[in-house]
Amino acid sequence: MMNSVYAISSVMLVLLVFPSYISDAFVTTTHTSTTKTINIRSTPLCSTKKDDSSDDFISDFCIGTNTFWRNLVIEPVKNYVDVQPAETTVNKDSDALTKLTSPPEVPGIPRPVWLTILGSVPTALGWYGYYKFSVEEELYQYELQEIGKVSGAGGYGTLFPFVYGIIIGFPLTLLHVPGGELLIQAAGIWILAGQVNLYRRVNELCTEDETIKAELELTEPPLWEYWAVLPPPLDVVVGLRQVHFLSEYWRVKRGYPKEKDIIAEELFPFISMKERFTLKQFFRRPKYWFWFTTNWEDFDNIPLLKD
C-alpha cells in the first residue's frame, strides 16, 4: 500500500529491535504440528540449489540480507515470529484475532482484505507493518522449501532496512546532518522496490500452476507491478489487489473453502476483479470503483480514456 504505512509501522517496530551479537546463521529450527513436520532454516548462508545462473546471485544476496537483519532482532521477538508449519496456529476455523496475532506459517496464512483492514485501521496502520513482515517471510520460506532459492529478502530483509533507514535518517535530517535525507530516500527506494517485487512474485504464484490458476478463475497475472510507484490512491488499488490475490492463493494451497469477502467483492469491486485492467480502463469504467457505481455507464465519450 502507501509508503506512509511503513513509516507509521516503523515507530512501533523500533521498540522491538536492538543489536544482538549472537549469530544464528547455522541454526536449523524444526517445527512440529499435528499434521506434519517440516524443517525451516531461517538463515542459510546461500541457496541450497545451485545452477550457476543469475538467479543464484539474486538468491544469495536476498538470503544474506535476510540473515544480516535477522541478527539485529532480539531473541524473544525472533522466537515469536519464527515461521511455523501450516495449521500450527491457524486453521480454516480460526477466528480473526488468532489470524491477526499468529506468527507466519508455511504455506502462508490466508489474510483477506477485510481482515487486513480490521487489523490496520484500529492500530493506525501499525498492524500492517506486521502483515508486511509476515507475508514476505512466508514467501521467503516457501521458496526455500519449494525450489531451494529465493527471489525476495523475506520479512527481515525487506522491512528492517527501511525501518532503520527512517529511524536513523529522520533525526539526522532534523539536525541538518549531511546524509540524513539520502538515508531516508534510500530506505524509501528499498521498500518500494520490495513492493514491486512482491507484486511480481504474487503474479507468478497465481499463474504458474494451471490448477491454481483455474481455481482462482484467472486468465492472466492479476497485478500490474509498476502501479506500486504510482501516487495515492492508485498505489492503494494495486496494494489491496495484492492482499486479496495472495490470500486467495494461500487459501487454495491449504485447501480451505472459499469465503466471501464483502469488502473486496461487493463494496470495492476493483479489488477482486479477475481482469488485469489498465489505468485507462479503471478510470473509464465506474463499475470497477464502488458498490454504488456498479450500474453507471462507462465513460466511452472521453477520447483520453480510450485504449
Disulfide bonds with the S-S distance in Angstrom:
none
